């Protein structure tokens, strides 16, 4: 069932078109990721869809009485309530019914006969309705949501007005999840969340009963949650069935096809133009030339696929090779004002290592980085650099930039002997071109400042880069360019990041910081998760072995039943999601098969017919395979 539809949506500002010709359809249970380059208008489109802004033209239609919630990037709600009171407000109707039930129970003692029978009937009806609406579980739902967002019980009595900006945003999202709207629209929901909380949110949204539209730069998050990806460009909203990784594959295929079709058309146009130019003045061929000219006029010109798709060209090089030992940290304790956040931390960084630092918010990841670069002292312990180590530091606060400088001066002041043309070329590689270099730093967006800092860092040619959240503020395209640059970097990396996709691509080791110190894992982020789960399971088994025989038997039986039930539910959810995905893919294939059949009837071009027939055959094979998989999975689900 369609719950929201947009037709021919356009948004312009002072005559400048941000986007137009946007069509969108949202069905029940859709899991939509909205992606696009920075400045494409993703947040604006969300505001139009939820009714906070009006389109310049076009229309939005929604299901009658559609219940939707919208989380903006800067969402903040004002309230004089405490955290728990605000959450209870979500269930005000249920709580009113709960009071009615208690009142009925009190009256039962006083009534007899027909009056009692009538009251019992009303009580049963209201009680069943109360149960179906979650009346017996809403308090546990509140508890689970608040704990998931790191609001432990000690914080529940805290006034909302005392919360930080990040905490307020988290609470706004928590309240929306409790409300369980039919459509949940989220603009950068992972901002202000640590990895643990993001993982919890992923699992929650995967099982969410309503529809989702999400804008996020967290590609790992989109991979886990989304089943449909919408790519926003200036003149279209292209729909791809699948998560972010699938979308990237499909888009690459689409661009390759468009490039091929564009080249084919250009050759055809050039051939026709050449014929017209050579034959238009000749009496014997002028009619044929005129016919070709009319043919030219009727051709609908294809846009060049790569037009407007310029990406940064980030590179990092090393002037001097470091020794094999780059950094040694021994028995360090980190914190502020002698208040220890984490200890002990020991770390050996070798040449060409790429080490990601992870851990919950507030545990001291940035503090550790600052201590290593000498901006904060260690409370205990020490760190030493190896031979020929030259350090480059990226500060997530962007404090190294001078607001009054122009973009050009920001680099030139630090590298005064470098010719201006080289400075401009380097800035151009980081997408600062033309008049962009004359902008003052204070006027730049967060993403532009991040690229400027990275441009400065790239000019230093250090062999050891220490980076604190380098992907913050960057759009997905810039993140991918940065990833490739760091993968090709011929030096050593130590970085803090919440971007799990980024960690997976760049890291060769993961260091987890906790209150009890640091643990090193060899491998990327996925390996770290697997190894950590393995170690936790071993610890659990060891704890069971240390229990008495009876305790062990009872505990293991309960745990076994629970784990079996949990595994079964997880498998059912997995099967259901895959079946739904297959059905969507089959629908897309059927639509395409219909279009191909029509196209084959309308053309006599042998090459085009051959191409269409090949696509038809490929789709038919794919369709058959999907149908077979769907049948197998359905049997498994029923058994």
C-alpha positions in Angstrom: 0.0 0.0 0.0 1.3 3.5 -1.0 1.5 5.8 2.1 3.2 8.8 0.4 3.7 9.9 -3.2 5.4 12.9 -4.7 4.9 14.0 -8.4 7.0 16.4 -10.4 8.5 18.1 -7.4 10.6 21.1 -8.0 12.4 23.4 -5.5 14.0 26.6 -6.6 15.6 29.5 -4.8 15.6 32.9 -6.4 15.2 31.3 -9.8 18.1 28.8 -9.3 16.8 25.2 -9.5 18.0 23.0 -6.7 16.1 20.0 -8.1 13.2 19.3 -10.4 11.2 16.4 -12.0 11.4 14.5 -8.7 9.0 11.5 -8.4 8.8 9.4 -5.2 6.7 6.6 -3.9 6.8 5.2 -0.4 5.1 1.9 0.4 4.4 0.3 3.8 7.5 -1.3 5.3 9.8 0.5 2.7 13.4 0.9 4.0 14.6 3.8 1.9 18.1 5.4 1.9 18.2 8.8 0.3 21.7 9.6 -1.1 23.3 12.3 -3.2 26.2 14.6 -3.2 26.5 17.5 -0.7 24.3 20.3 -1.8 22.0 18.1 -3.9 19.1 19.0 -1.6 18.5 15.8 0.4 17.5 17.7 3.6 15.3 20.1 1.6 13.5 17.2 -0.1 12.8 15.5 3.3 11.4 18.8 4.6 9.1 19.0 1.5 8.0 15.4 2.0 7.0 15.9 5.7 5.3 19.2 5.0 7.8 21.6 6.7 8.6 23.3 3.3 6.5 23.8 0.2 7.7 22.8 -3.2 8.1 25.4 -5.9 5.9 23.2 -8.0 4.6 19.6 -7.9 2.5 17.9 -5.3 2.8 15.6 -2.3 -0.1 13.1 -1.5 -0.2 11.0 1.6 -2.4 8.3 2.9 -5.3 9.6 4.9 -4.3 10.3 8.6 -0.7 9.3 7.9 1.2 9.2 11.2 4.8 10.3 10.5 7.7 11.6 12.6 10.6 13.6 11.3 14.1 14.0 12.9 16.0 17.0 11.4 19.7 17.3 11.8 19.2 20.1 14.3 16.2 18.6 16.0 15.7 19.8 19.5 12.6 19.8 21.6 11.9 22.0 24.6 10.2 20.5 27.7 10.0 21.2 31.4 9.6 17.4 32.0 12.2 14.9 33.1 13.4 12.3 30.6 11.2 9.6 32.0 8.1 11.9 32.2 8.6 12.9 28.6 8.7 9.2 27.5 5.6 8.5 29.6 3.7 11.2 27.7 3.9 9.0 24.6 1.6 6.6 26.3 -0.8 9.0 27.8 -3.8 7.3 26.2 -2.7 3.9 27.5 -2.1 5.3 30.9 -5.6 6.8 30.9 -7.0 3.3 30.0 -4.8 1.8 32.7 -6.4 4.1 35.3 -9.9 3.2 34.0 -9.1 -0.5 34.4 -7.9 0.1 38.0 -11.1 2.0 38.7 -13.2 -0.9 37.3 -11.4 -3.3 39.5 -12.3 -1.2 42.5 -16.0 -1.1 41.5 -16.2 -4.9 41.0 -16.1 -5.3 44.8 -19.2 -3.1 45.2 -21.4 -4.4 42.4 -23.5 -7.6 42.0 -25.8 -9.2 39.5 -26.4 -7.6 36.1 -24.4 -4.5 36.9 -21.4 -6.7 37.7 -21.8 -8.8 34.5 -22.0 -5.6 32.4 -18.9 -4.2 34.1 -17.0 -7.5 33.6 -17.8 -7.4 29.9 -16.6 -3.8 29.6 -13.5 -4.7 31.6 -12.7 -7.7 29.4 -13.1 -5.6 26.2 -11.0 -2.7 27.5 -8.3 -5.1 29.0 -7.9 -6.9 25.6 -7.7 -3.6 23.7 -5.2 -2.4 26.3 -3.1 -5.6 25.9 -3.1 -5.4 22.1 -1.9 -1.8 22.2 1.1 -2.7 24.4 -0.4 -1.7 27.7 1.4 -4.4 29.6 4.8 -3.7 27.9 5.1 0.1 27.5 7.2 0.5 30.6 9.7 -2.2 29.4 9.7 -0.5 26.0 10.6 2.8 27.6 13.4 1.1 29.5 14.8 -0.7 26.5 14.8 2.4 24.3 16.4 4.7 26.9 19.0 2.1 27.8 19.7 1.6 24.0 20.4 5.4 23.7 22.7 5.4 26.8 20.2 7.0 29.1 20.7 4.7 32.1 18.2 4.7 35.1 20.3 7.3 37.0 19.5 9.9 34.3 15.7 9.3 34.0 14.9 12.0 36.6 17.1 14.6 34.9 15.3 17.6 33.4 15.4 17.7 29.6 16.5 21.4 29.8 19.8 20.2 31.4 20.7 17.9 28.5 23.5 18.7 26.0 22.6 19.3 22.3 23.7 15.7 21.4 21.8 14.2 24.3 18.7 16.2 23.4 18.8 14.9 19.8 19.2 11.3 21.0 16.2 11.7 23.3 14.2 13.2 20.4 15.0 10.1 18.4 14.2 7.8 21.3 10.8 9.4 21.7 10.0 8.9 18.0 10.9 5.2 18.2 8.5 4.8 21.1 5.7 6.6 19.1 6.1 4.0 16.3 4.8 6.2 13.5 3.8 4.6 10.1 6.6 6.7 8.5 9.8 7.6 10.2 11.9 10.2 8.4 15.4 10.6 9.7 18.1 13.1 8.6 21.5 12.0 9.8 20.2 10.0 12.8 23.7 8.6 13.6 25.1 12.0 14.5 25.9 12.2 18.2 25.9 8.4 18.5 28.8 6.2 19.3 29.3 2.9 17.5 27.6 0.8 20.2 24.5 2.9 20.0 24.5 3.0 16.2 24.6 -0.8 16.2 21.7 -1.0 18.6 19.7 1.5 16.4 20.5 -0.6 13.3 19.1 -3.7 14.9 16.0 -1.8 16.0 15.3 -0.3 12.6 15.8 -3.5 10.8 12.8 -4.9 12.7 10.8 -1.7 12.6 7.2 -2.2 11.5 6.7 1.1 9.8 8.3 2.7 6.7 11.7 4.5 6.9 13.3 7.3 4.8 16.9 7.9 6.0 19.6 10.4 5.0 22.9 9.4 6.3 26.6 9.6 5.5 27.1 6.3 7.5 27.4 3.8 4.7 27.7 0.8 7.1 24.4 1.9 8.7 22.7 2.2 5.3 24.0 -1.2 4.3 22.4 -2.8 7.4 19.1 -0.9 7.3 18.1 0.0 3.7 16.5 -2.2 1.1 15.9 0.6 -1.4 18.3 3.4 -2.3 17.1 6.7 -4.0 19.8 8.7 -5.7 19.0 12.4 -5.8 20.4 14.4 -8.7 19.4 17.8 -10.1 16.8 16.5 -12.5 15.9 13.1 -11.2 15.4 10.7 -8.3 16.7 7.3 -9.4 15.5 4.2 -7.6 17.7 1.2 -7.0 16.5 -1.9 -5.2 19.1 -2.9 -2.6 21.3 -1.4 0.1 24.1 1.1 -0.3 26.7 -1.4 -1.6 24.2 -2.9 -4.1 23.4 0.7 -5.2 27.0 1.5 -5.9 27.3 -1.6 -8.1 24.1 -0.9 -9.9 24.9 2.7 -10.4 28.4 1.9 -11.8 26.6 -0.5 -14.3 24.1 2.2 -15.2 26.8 4.9 -15.7 28.7 2.5 -18.0 25.6 1.8 -20.0 24.8 5.5 -20.3 28.3 6.3 -21.3 28.1 3.6 -24.0 24.7 4.9 -25.3 26.1 8.5 -25.2 29.1 7.6 -27.3 26.9 5.6 -29.7 24.6 8.6 -30.2 27.5 11.0 -30.6 28.9 8.8 -33.4 25.4 8.7 -35.0 25.0 12.5 -34.8 28.5 13.1 -36.2 27.7 10.8 -39.1 24.5 12.6 -39.9 26.0 16.0 -39.5 28.8 15.1 -41.8 26.4 13.8 -44.4 24.3 17.0 -44.2 27.4 19.3 -44.5 28.7 17.4 -47.5 25.4 17.1 -49.4 23.1 20.0 -48.5 24.4 22.2 -51.4 24.4 19.4 -54.0 21.3 19.4 -56.1 21.3 15.6 -56.5 21.5 14.9 -52.8 19.9 18.0 -51.2 16.6 16.2 -50.4 18.4 13.4 -48.6 20.5 15.9 -46.7 17.3 17.8 -45.7 15.8 14.5 -44.5 18.9 13.8 -42.4 18.8 17.3 -41.0 15.2 16.7 -39.9 16.3 13.4 -38.4 19.0 15.3 -36.4 16.4 17.8 -35.1 14.2 15.0 -33.8 17.0 13.2 -31.9 16.6 13.6 -28.1 20.2 14.4 -27.1 21.6 12.4 -24.2 23.5 14.2 -21.5 27.1 13.2 -20.9 26.9 10.8 -17.9 29.9 12.2 -16.1 28.7 15.8 -16.4 28.6 17.5 -13.0 30.2 14.5 -11.2 33.6 16.0 -10.4 35.3 14.4 -7.4 38.2 15.4 -5.3 41.6 13.9 -6.1 43.2 13.5 -2.7 46.7 12.2 -2.4 49.2 11.8 0.5 52.9 11.3 0.0 55.9 10.8 2.1 59.1 12.9 1.8 61.2 10.8 4.3 60.8 7.1 5.2 60.5 6.4 8.9 62.2 3.6 10.9 60.3 0.4 11.5 59.2 1.5 15.0 56.9 4.5 14.6 55.3 4.9 18.1 55.6 3.2 21.4 53.2 3.8 24.3 53.7 2.1 27.6 51.3 1.7 30.6 49.6 5.0 29.8 46.7 6.5 31.7 44.7 9.2 30.0 42.2 11.8 31.3 41.8 15.4 32.5 42.7 17.0 35.8 44.1 13.7 37.2 40.7 12.1 36.6 41.6 8.8 34.7 39.4 7.8 31.8 41.3 4.7 30.8 44.3 2.7 31.9 46.6 0.9 31.2 47.2 1.6 27.5 50.2 0.1 25.7 50.6 0.3 22.0 53.4 -0.5 19.4 52.9 1.2 16.1 55.0 -0.2 13.2 55.8 1.3 9.8 52.8 0.9 7.4 50.4 0.1 10.2 46.9 1.6 9.8 45.4 1.4 13.3 41.8 2.5 14.1 40.9 3.5 17.6 37.3 2.6 18.7 35.4 2.7 21.9 32.3 4.3 23.5 31.8 8.1 23.7 33.6 9.7 26.6 36.1 6.9 27.1 39.0 9.0 25.9 39.8 8.2 22.3 40.4 11.9 21.4 42.2 12.4 24.7 44.6 9.6 23.8 45.3 11.1 20.4 45.9 14.5 21.9 48.3 13.0 24.5 50.2 11.2 21.7 50.7 14.4 19.7 51.7 16.3 22.9 48.7 18.5 23.3 47.7 16.9 26.6 50.0 15.2 29.1 49.5 11.5 30.0 48.4 11.1 33.6 50.7 8.1 33.8 53.1 6.4 31.4 54.8 7.8 28.3 55.0 7.7 24.5 58.0 7.9 22.2 58.4 8.3 18.5 60.8 6.2 16.4 63.6 7.4 14.1 62.7 9.8 11.3 59.1 10.0 12.3 57.3 13.1 11.0 53.8 13.6 12.4 50.8 15.1 10.7 47.8 15.8 12.9 44.1 16.2 11.8 42.0 17.8 14.6 38.3 17.1 14.4 37.5 20.6 15.9 39.2 22.2 12.9 41.0 24.6 15.3 44.0 24.7 13.0 42.2 26.9 10.5 42.3 30.8 10.7 38.8 32.1 10.1 40.0 35.5 8.7 42.2 33.8 6.1 41.1 33.2 2.5 41.3 29.6 1.3 44.4 30.4 -0.7 46.1 32.2 2.1 45.4 29.3 4.5 47.8 27.2 2.6 50.1 29.8 1.3 50.8 31.2 4.8 52.0 27.8 5.8 53.9 27.1 2.6 55.2 30.5 1.6 58.0 29.2 -0.7 55.6 27.1 -2.8 54.6 28.7 -6.1 51.0 30.0 -6.3 50.2 27.7 -9.2 51.1 24.6 -7.1 49.0 25.9 -4.2 46.0 26.4 -6.6 46.5 23.0 -8.2 46.5 21.3 -4.8 43.4 23.2 -3.8 41.8 22.3 -7.1 42.5 18.6 -6.3 40.4 19.1 -3.1 37.6 20.8 -5.0 38.5 24.4 -4.4 38.7 26.1 -7.9 38.2 29.5 -9.4 36.7 32.0 -7.0 36.4 29.4 -4.3 40.0 30.1 -3.3 39.0 33.7 -2.5 36.4 32.7 0.1 37.1 33.4 3.7 37.6 30.3 5.9 34.8 31.5 8.2 32.3 31.3 5.3 33.1 27.6 4.5 30.8 24.7 5.4 31.9 21.9 7.7 32.7 19.7 4.7 34.7 22.4 2.9 36.7 23.1 6.1 37.5 19.4 6.4 38.7 19.3 2.8 40.8 22.4 3.4 42.5 20.8 6.4 43.1 17.6 4.5 44.7 19.7 1.6 47.0 21.3 4.2 47.9 17.9 5.6 48.6 16.5 2.1 51.2 19.3 1.5 53.2 18.5 4.6 54.3 15.1 3.2 54.5 13.5 6.7 55.1 9.8 7.2 52.9 9.3 10.2 49.3 10.7 10.0 47.3 10.9 13.2 43.7 11.7 12.4 40.7 12.4 14.7 37.4 11.7 13.0 38.7 12.7 9.5 35.4 11.7 7.8 33.2 14.0 9.9 31.4 16.6 7.6 32.5 14.8 4.4 29.9 13.6 1.9 30.0 10.0 0.8 31.9 10.7 -2.4 34.6 12.6 -0.5 34.8 9.8 2.1 35.5 7.3 -0.7 38.1 9.5 -2.3 39.8 9.9 1.2 39.7 6.2 1.8 41.4 5.4 -1.5 44.1 8.1 -0.8 44.8 6.6 2.7 44.9 3.1 1.3 47.5 4.2 -1.2 49.4 6.2 1.4 53.0 4.9 1.8 53.3 5.9 5.5 51.7 5.0 8.8 48.2 5.8 10.1 46.6 6.1 13.6 43.1 7.4 13.6 39.9 7.7 15.6 36.6 7.1 13.6 33.0 6.3 14.2 32.7 5.4 10.5 32.7 1.6 10.4 32.7 1.4 6.6 35.8 3.7 6.6 37.5 1.5 9.3 36.7 -1.6 7.3 38.4 -0.3 4.2 41.4 1.5 5.7 42.4 -0.3 9.0 44.8 -3.2 9.4 44.4 -3.2 13.2 41.8 -2.0 15.6 42.5 -0.7 19.1 39.5 -0.7 21.5 39.8 1.7 24.4 37.7 1.0 27.5 37.8 2.1 31.1 40.1 -1.0 31.7 42.6 0.0 29.1 43.3 -0.9 25.5 42.9 -4.2 23.5 44.5 -4.7 20.1 42.8 -6.7 17.3 44.6 -7.7 14.1 42.2 -7.0 11.2 39.4 -4.7 10.0 36.2 -3.7 11.9 34.3 -6.8 10.9 37.1 -9.0 12.2 37.2 -7.0 15.4 33.5 -7.6 16.0 33.9 -11.4 15.3 36.9 -11.7 17.6 35.3 -9.6 20.4 32.1 -11.8 20.3 34.3 -14.9 20.4 36.2 -13.7 23.4 33.0 -12.8 25.2 31.6 -16.3 24.5 34.8 -17.8 25.9 34.6 -15.6 29.0 30.9 -16.8 29.5 31.9 -20.4 29.2 34.7 -20.0 31.6 32.3 -18.4 34.1 30.0 -21.3 33.7 32.8 -23.7 34.4 33.5 -21.9 37.7 29.9 -22.3 38.8 28.6 -25.3 40.8 27.2 -28.3 38.9 23.5 -27.4 39.7 24.0 -23.7 38.9 25.7 -24.6 35.7 22.9 -26.9 34.6 20.1 -24.4 35.4 22.0 -21.5 33.8 23.0 -23.5 30.7 19.5 -24.8 30.2 18.0 -21.4 30.5 20.7 -19.9 28.3 20.4 -22.7 25.8 16.6 -22.2 25.5 17.0 -18.5 25.2 19.8 -18.7 22.7 17.9 -21.2 20.6 14.8 -19.0 20.6 16.9 -16.0 19.8 18.6 -17.8 16.9 15.3 -19.1 15.6 13.8 -15.6 15.6 16.9 -14.2 14.0 16.7 -16.8 11.2 13.0 -16.1 10.7 13.6 -12.4 10.4 16.5 -13.1 8.0 14.3 -15.3 5.8 11.5 -12.8 5.8 13.8 -9.9 4.8 15.3 -12.0 2.0 11.8 -13.1 0.7 10.7 -9.4 0.7 13.9 -8.4 -1.1 13.4 -11.2 -3.8 9.7 -10.1 -4.3 10.9 -6.5 -4.9 13.6 -7.7 -7.3 11.0 -9.9 -9.2 8.7 -6.9 -9.5 11.5 -4.8 -11.0 12.4 -7.6 -13.4 8.8 -8.0 -14.5 8.5 -4.3 -15.2 11.7 -4.3 -17.2 10.6 -7.4 -19.2 7.4 -5.6 -20.1 9.4 -2.5 -21.3 11.8 -4.7 -23.3 8.9 -6.5 -25.1 7.4 -3.2 -26.1 10.8 -1.8 -27.2 11.4 -5.0 -29.4 8.1 -4.4 -31.1 8.9 -0.8 -31.8 12.3 -1.2 -33.4 13.7 -2.8 -36.5 17.4 -2.0 -35.6 19.2 -5.4 -35.7 21.9 -4.3 -33.2 19.3 -2.9 -30.8 17.2 -6.0 -31.1 20.2 -8.1 -30.4 21.0 -6.1 -27.3 17.4 -6.2 -26.1 17.2 -10.0 -26.7 20.4 -10.5 -24.6 19.1 -8.4 -21.8 15.8 -10.4 -22.0 17.6 -13.7 -21.8 19.7 -12.5 -18.8 16.7 -11.2 -17.0 14.8 -14.4 -17.6 17.6 -16.5 -16.2 17.8 -14.2 -13.2 14.0 -14.4 -12.7 14.0 -18.2 -12.8 16.8 -18.3 -10.2 15.0 -15.8 -7.9 11.7 -17.7 -8.2 13.5 -21.0 -7.2 15.2 -19.2 -4.2 11.8 -17.7 -3.2 10.2 -21.1 -3.3 12.9 -22.7 -1.1 12.9 -19.9 1.4 9.1 -19.9 1.7 9.2 -23.6 2.5 11.9 -23.0 5.1 9.7 -20.2 6.7 6.6 -22.5 6.8 8.5 -25.5 8.3 
